[in-house]
Amino acid sequence: MSMKKFAPTLVAAAVATVLFGCQAQATKQDGAKASKAAPAKAMAMAKKGPAPLAPLGNVPVPPDNKITAAKVELGKILFFDPRIGGDASTGCSTCHEPDQGWAWAEDFSRGYPGTVHWRNSQTVINSGYYPRQFWAGSASSNEKQAKSAAKGGVAGNGESDIMEARLALIPEYRKRFKDVYGSEWPLISDVWKAISAFERTLNTTGKFTTPIDEYLKGDKTALSEEQLRGKAVFEGKGGCINCHNGEQASDLDFHNIGIPPNKRWEEDGLAQITFRFEQYAKGQTQEGYRGAKSDWGFYYRGKNKWDKGKFRTAPLRYTAYTAPYMHNGVFYTLEEVVDFYDRGGFDEEGRTTLFPENKSKLIKPLGLSDQEKEDLIAFLGAFSGPEVTVAKPEMPEYAPLFTKAELKAAQEAK
Amino acid sequence: MGVRVTTGRSLLAAALGLGVTISAQAGQYPDIGPLPQLKTNAAKAELGKRLFFDRRISGDAGISCSDCHKPENGYAHPDALSPGYPGNGHFRNSISLINVAHKKVWNHDGRIGTNLNDMTREMLTEDYTMNMDMRIMQERAKQDPVYVKMFKDAGYGEPSNGSIRKAIPEYMKTLTSSGAPFDSGKMSASAKRGMATFKGKGGCIQCHNGPLLTDQKPHNTGVAENFDVFMDPMNHQTFIAFTMFQGIPDYMNLKRDPGYFNITLLEKDMGKFITPSLRELKYTAPYMHNGTIKSLAGVVDFYNRGGGKDSNKSKMLKPLKLSTQEKKDLVAFLESLSGNQLTSSKHVWQQPYPAEYEAISNWTKVRN
């Protein structure tokens, strides 16, 4: 499995090599530190413009979690197993539903029973390529993302001890964990590793390749005329390439593009509960908790006021299957997304971010014609190939760990 | 008998080789008798009552405190093993909450020895009981106008998880024995004879003393394991999660409930459980920490045999050689410790809860 790094880092690292000499070598060694190269990248962009779109290479694999067939199979079962969660009703696939783009087809992810989430469920497809997970980059790997999601109060709401205990009582898991990890009992940390290994196989490569990838690899017939015109808008008048660039069609950085708050927070009591909980859980100040009326995004990571309303640039592959769009799912179609950008980051009612002072200078009215919009949407379609499907695994059953005879013997020995 | 620092009374008892019939022994223990009255704040207790019966204070909004502590079962549960949180079972019997506010130590293994506020937190947050992230619980309460008003009226200000953990214990204080023949002096002749056996030949008073009829100390009486703890993976997973979290050695191979061993990790405490109160037990069958004895007659028989089989069993337990009549009288006495059921609206929240959370109107304009 190649350890090829994604293009933005490569480009950034290359530039950084010029700027910082050997410090960039560290960046090269560690994809998770790609963000360190961001200033250099910005300087590079100022000089040379954004990195060109590039075909998707091989998914990066961390050295401490090699991909094996047995591990992927185990991870697949765990991904679909609702017992990896609080009340055994809510597993990974509950909110990352393969039939809904490995995401969730409503604005907010459905969340743990008795709650609703507050952000849009992101697709698992290609997630192995990202140095940081979640909309605000709060997890630095698939492994950490899986753990956070399984344990979060409005997601899986599971606790490590009970989840690990359940696995110990399922003979098939005992056998599979022993085969894969050599451990006497399944360990919860290995659960996150197995799930991540499975996720790293869910990519738009091979038979799931996309027209854009085929085109970028040299098949000039892969895009239609309309899509090629859309590509020109994407890279030119539309300015999309400014952030949606490189191998992921994302700079993997954080921007405030003007997304307005989801109106559901004004109408849905359950959503209001989660909204306040999230302010609380993410370490808001008292004043922040009292006053917040939208998701402050990247702010929660470093508590810098200039990060309010910033979210990670969404990669564009597989978007044909992952509606609705944006961190809070406010747009249900790509048409709405394009119109939003065309207006300079305003929705059809003229609403925008509650932090206009942080809105990216790159976002301005585009003056696209209807034809240009249609072409652009056609081009966005080139980022999706066949739907990624897997056969849903059978859930292994519980079985008692001890026999009655063993229990009787223990009772006698007391 | 090595000199171990336990309590003077048990030491003395042990030294005297109790279990022998000495009616004088009753005098060596805190007297059984009526419980002192507890002062309660009506508004806070009323709020606690609404919370106690509200399923929305569990993680998936599936169970309330009252689902394992049912009013009609003396605020305990009729199953041998408590149902636990959806998705798992439990490995011990649900303890009655009547008079719980009088206790100094909580849980069968006595792992909480501070106050009911901590006990409430434990039950709310443990993954196998209510699995509640209290930050969500607080925001749920703030979303219900009835709670907003009740918290304010109770002097708590806005709803918070801190005041939830105060209000529920305030309600607990209202769950106290009332009208027990033992307290009102209306005991039958049989119950009175049973009391004499209790204090004398039966030796029950050695551990079941004081107004609660418990010394609130750990003892090993040799209660047999409930095999359902291990044969049903739903229960066993909770047992494993608990012993793992508590740091019990070799928890995966454990085939018995370690009891008080959990607190000290000393072998001498293996299989000890805190003496339960005997009040209101008429409603709280089945008995013992794991619900393995179905009736009071069964419990009396168990002690008459000198308890169960355990190398670590208390030296206080010996065959009692009680006559049929003595056993009957003893049961009559035990039943006289139970009073009126606390099942009326005075103790039970009987109004419906809203089916969904109403949105706070004008949300963009008001402060959170």
Interface residues (C-beta under 8 A of the other chain):
Chain A: R83 G85 G86 D87 A88 S89 Y112 P113 G114 T115 G153 V154 N157 G158 E159 D161 I162 E164 A165 R166 A168 L169 W185 P261 W265 E266 E267 D268 G269 L270 Q272 I273 T274 F275 R276 F277 Q279 Y280 A281 Y289 R290 G291 A292 K293 Y398 A399 P400 L401 F402 K404 E406 L407 A410 Q411 E412 K414
Chain B: R56 S58 G59 D60 A61 G62 Y85 P86 G87 N88 D127 Y128 N131 D133 R135 I136 Q138 E139 R140 K142 Q143 G222 A224 E225 F227 F230 M231 D232 P233 M234 H236 Q237 T238 F239 I240 A241 F242 M244 F245 M252 K255 R256 G271 K309 D310 S311 N312 E356 Y357 E358 A359 I360 W363 T364 R367 N368
